Amino acid sequence: MSQETFSIPNISCGHCTSAIENELGEVDGITSVKGNIEGKNVTVEWSEPATREGILAKLKEINYPATE
């Protein structure tokens, strides 16, 4: 299992974190998504078939791109 915290500068409210949590939660292999409004980040836990690249692509697709 992998875990990473992704910095997402355009998080501004609870709706943002809820949207991210819901969208990423539907991805196969993602077991946990926890948003942090104050820190403007999300912590994601996953295993295969999910990948870091797939998570980054999904965040970009839903208009919450992560900075690297």
MARBA-3410 file (N, C-alpha, C, O; in Angstrom, 1 decimal):
68
0.8,-1.2,0.0,0.0,0.0,0.0,0.9,1.2,0.0,1.9,1.3,0.6 ~ 0.4,2.3,-0.7,1.2,3.5,-0.8,0.3,4.6,-0.2,-0.9,4.5,-0.1 ~ 1.0,5.7,0.3,0.3,6.8,0.8,1.1,8.1,0.5,2.3,8.1,0.5 ~ 0.4,9.1,0.1,1.0,10.4,-0.2,0.1,11.5,0.0,-1.1,11.4,-0.1 ~ 0.7,12.7,0.4,-0.1,13.9,0.6,0.2,14.8,-0.6,1.3,15.1,-0.9
-0.9,15.1,-1.3,-0.8,16.0,-2.5,-1.2,17.4,-2.1,-2.3,17.6,-1.5 ~ -0.4,18.4,-2.5,-0.7,19.8,-2.3,-1.6,20.3,-3.4,-1.3,20.1,-4.6 ~ -2.8,20.8,-3.1,-3.7,21.3,-4.0,-4.1,22.7,-3.7,-5.0,23.0,-2.9 ~ -3.4,23.7,-4.4,-3.6,25.1,-4.0,-5.0,25.7,-4.1,-5.3,26.6,-3.4 ~ -5.8,25.1,-5.0,-7.1,25.8,-5.2,-8.2,25.2,-4.3,-9.4,25.4,-4.5
-7.8,24.5,-3.2,-8.8,24.1,-2.2,-9.1,25.3,-1.4,-8.2,26.0,-0.9 ~ -10.4,25.6,-1.3,-10.8,26.8,-0.5,-11.9,26.6,0.5,-12.2,27.5,1.3 ~ -12.5,25.4,0.4,-13.7,25.2,1.4,-14.0,23.7,1.5,-13.3,22.9,0.9 ~ -14.9,23.4,2.3,-15.3,22.0,2.6,-15.9,21.4,1.3,-15.7,20.1,1.1 ~ -16.5,22.2,0.5,-17.1,21.6,-0.8,-15.9,21.1,-1.6,-16.1,20.0,-2.3
-14.8,21.8,-1.7,-13.7,21.4,-2.5,-13.2,20.0,-2.0,-13.0,19.1,-2.8 ~ -12.9,19.9,-0.7,-12.4,18.6,-0.2,-13.4,17.5,-0.3,-13.0,16.4,-0.6 ~ -14.7,17.8,-0.2,-15.7,16.7,-0.4,-15.7,16.3,-1.8,-15.8,15.1,-2.1 ~ -15.6,17.2,-2.8,-15.6,16.8,-4.2,-14.4,15.9,-4.5,-14.5,14.9,-5.2 ~ -13.3,16.3,-4.0,-12.0,15.5,-4.2,-12.2,14.1,-3.6,-11.9,13.1,-4.2
-12.6,14.1,-2.3,-12.8,12.8,-1.6,-13.8,11.9,-2.4,-13.5,10.7,-2.5 ~ -14.9,12.5,-2.8,-15.9,11.7,-3.6,-15.3,11.1,-4.9,-15.5,10.0,-5.2 ~ -14.7,12.0,-5.6,-14.2,11.6,-7.0,-13.0,10.6,-6.8,-13.0,9.6,-7.5 ~ -12.1,10.8,-6.0,-11.0,9.9,-5.8,-11.4,8.6,-5.2,-10.9,7.5,-5.4 ~ -12.4,8.7,-4.3,-13.0,7.5,-3.6,-13.6,6.5,-4.6,-13.7,5.3,-4.2
-13.9,6.9,-5.8,-14.5,6.0,-6.8,-13.4,5.3,-7.6,-13.8,4.4,-8.4 ~ -12.2,5.7,-7.5,-11.1,5.1,-8.2,-10.7,3.7,-7.6,-10.5,3.6,-6.4 ~ -10.7,2.7,-8.5,-10.3,1.4,-8.0,-8.9,1.4,-7.4,-8.0,1.9,-8.0 ~ -8.8,0.8,-6.2,-7.5,0.7,-5.5,-7.3,1.8,-4.5,-6.4,1.6,-3.6 ~ -8.1,2.9,-4.5,-7.9,3.9,-3.5,-8.7,3.5,-2.3,-9.9,3.3,-2.4
-8.0,3.5,-1.1,-8.7,3.0,0.1,-9.0,4.1,1.0,-9.9,3.9,1.9 ~ -8.4,5.3,0.9,-8.7,6.4,1.8,-8.3,7.7,1.2,-7.2,7.8,0.5 ~ -9.1,8.7,1.4,-8.9,10.1,0.9,-9.3,11.0,2.0,-10.5,11.0,2.5 ~ -8.4,11.8,2.5,-8.7,12.7,3.6,-8.2,14.1,3.2,-7.0,14.4,3.0 ~ -9.2,15.1,3.0,-8.9,16.4,2.7,-8.6,17.3,3.9,-9.1,17.1,4.9
-7.7,18.3,3.7,-7.4,19.3,4.7,-7.5,20.7,4.1,-6.7,21.1,3.3 ~ -8.5,21.4,4.5,-8.8,22.7,4.0,-7.7,23.7,4.3,-7.1,24.4,3.4 ~ -7.3,23.7,5.6,-6.3,24.7,6.0,-4.9,24.4,5.4,-4.2,25.4,5.0 ~ -4.6,23.2,5.2,-3.3,22.8,4.6,-3.3,22.8,3.1,-2.3,22.6,2.4 ~ -4.5,22.9,2.5,-4.7,22.8,1.1,-4.1,21.6,0.5,-3.3,21.7,-0.5
-4.5,20.4,1.1,-3.9,19.2,0.6,-4.9,18.0,0.8,-5.8,18.2,1.6 ~ -4.6,16.9,0.2,-5.3,15.7,0.5,-4.3,14.6,0.6,-3.3,14.5,-0.1 ~ -4.6,13.7,1.6,-3.8,12.5,1.8,-4.5,11.3,1.3,-5.7,11.1,1.6 ~ -3.9,10.6,0.4,-4.5,9.4,-0.3,-3.7,8.2,0.0,-2.5,8.1,0.0 ~ -4.4,7.1,0.3,-3.8,5.8,0.5,-4.4,4.9,-0.7,-5.6,4.9,-1.0
-3.5,4.1,-1.3,-3.9,3.3,-2.4,-3.1,2.1,-2.5,-2.0,2.0,-2.0 ~ -3.6,1.1,-3.3,-2.8,0.0,-3.7,-3.3,-0.3,-5.2,-4.2,0.4,-5.7 ~ -2.7,-1.3,-5.8,-3.0,-1.5,-7.2,-4.5,-1.9,-7.3,-5.0,-2.6,-6.4 ~ -5.1,-1.5,-8.4,-4.6,-1.0,-9.7,-4.3,0.5,-9.7,-3.9,1.1,-10.7 ~ -4.6,1.3,-8.6,-4.4,2.7,-8.6,-2.9,3.0,-8.6,-2.1,2.2,-8.1
-2.6,4.1,-9.2,-1.2,4.6,-9.3,-1.1,6.0,-9.0,-2.1,6.8,-9.1 ~ 0.1,6.5,-8.6,0.3,7.9,-8.3,0.0,8.7,-9.6,-0.6,9.8,-9.5 ~ 0.4,8.3,-10.7,0.2,9.0,-12.0,-1.3,9.1,-12.3,-1.8,10.1,-12.7 ~ -2.1,8.0,-12.0,-3.5,8.0,-12.2,-4.2,8.9,-11.2,-5.2,9.6,-11.6 ~ -3.7,9.0,-10.0,-4.3,10.0,-9.0,-4.1,11.4,-9.5,-5.0,12.2,-9.5
-2.9,11.7,-9.9,-2.6,13.0,-10.4,-3.4,13.4,-11.6,-3.9,14.5,-11.7 ~ -3.6,12.4,-12.5,-4.5,12.7,-13.7,-5.9,12.9,-13.3,-6.6,13.8,-13.9 ~ -6.4,12.2,-12.3,-7.8,12.4,-11.9,-8.0,13.7,-11.2,-9.0,14.4,-11.5 ~ -7.0,14.1,-10.4,-7.1,15.4,-9.8,-7.1,16.5,-10.8,-7.9,17.5,-10.7 ~ -6.3,16.4,-11.9,-6.3,17.4,-13.0,-7.6,17.4,-13.7,-8.2,18.4,-14.0
-8.2,16.2,-13.9,-9.4,16.0,-14.7,-10.6,16.7,-13.9,-11.5,17.3,-14.6 ~ -10.6,16.7,-12.6,-11.7,17.3,-11.8,-11.4,18.7,-11.4,-12.0,19.3,-10.5 ~ -10.4,19.3,-12.0,-10.0,20.7,-11.8,-9.4,21.0,-10.4,-9.6,22.2,-9.9 ~ -8.8,20.1,-9.8,-8.0,20.3,-8.6,-6.6,19.7,-8.8,-6.2,18.8,-8.1 ~ -5.9,20.3,-9.7,-4.5,19.8,-10.0,-3.6,19.9,-8.8,-3.6,20.9,-8.1
-2.8,18.9,-8.6,-1.8,18.9,-7.5,-0.5,19.6,-8.0,-0.2,19.4,-9.2 ~ 0.1,20.3,-7.1,1.5,20.8,-7.5,2.5,19.8,-7.0,2.3,19.1,-6.0 ~ 3.6,19.8,-7.8,4.6,18.8,-7.4,5.9,19.5,-7.0,6.9,18.9,-6.7
END
